[in-house]
Amino acid sequence: MTDSIFSSLFSGTTTLSASTFFACIIAALVIGTAMAAVYRLGSRSSQSFLVTLAVIPAAVAMVIMLVNGDFGTGVAVAGAFGLIRFRSAPGTAREIAAIFTAMGVGLACGVGYIGYAAAFAVVMCGAMLLFGLTGFGSGGSDEHQKKLTVTIPEDLDYSTAFDDLFASYTVSHKLVNVKTTNMGSLFKLSYDVVLKPDASEKRFIDDLRCRNGNLEISLHRQESRPDEL
């Protein structure tokens, strides 16, 4: 039973029949749609990208079947199709991984290994969900990752001015940008910070206000840049 599930629909024949063609295309569409639904659970995505992710396996499977067994040509053409999405607009590393996963599913469906395609999709979608739920590689919960902008007078030494506050309220902090403002009389500092789980944002801001002379302070959630890998 297991061998039949994971065997190729093209076993013993080199002719592409209508029933085999539709079985591969429909399977690719179903698996692609399931992958798009899982991808949507873990991140914010545009409708156009989700639709693209759903149909790419079927498109790749079609290319593989039409090259009539020339696997090398099929991979080259399918790669060109997969990269069209990123020709004009850069994608995130997560989007690129999803595209290549969808292409892998399409390649498996195109050579008739629908069972392997489904198993591969299940494993990859499970891995994406697990990594998203555990915050793998984030260095901390997204909820606690913040962007802090503090305005200080020019006579305040910003290199050490807030060290004790960062030690009390944050797990980690990094100064990412310094610029002058108001004709050079003020500095505007930008930090990437990870707040401690039990830290009070209001008390943190109040303590910063006492230190910077009640000048402007901004604390908001970090947003990933669309071109960031």
Secondary structure, 3 states (H helix, E strand, C coil): CHHHHCCCCCCCCCCCCHHHHHHHHHHHHHHHHHHHHHHHHHCCCCHHHHHHHHHHHHHHHHHHHHCCCCHHHHHHHHHHHHHHHHCCCCCCHHHHHHHHHHHHHHHHHHCCCHHHHHHHHHHHHHHHHHHHHHCCCCCCCHHHEEEEEEEEECCCCCCCCCHHHHHHHEEEEEEEEEEEECCCCEEEEEEEEEECCCCCHHHHHHHHHHHHCCCCEEEEECCCCCCCC
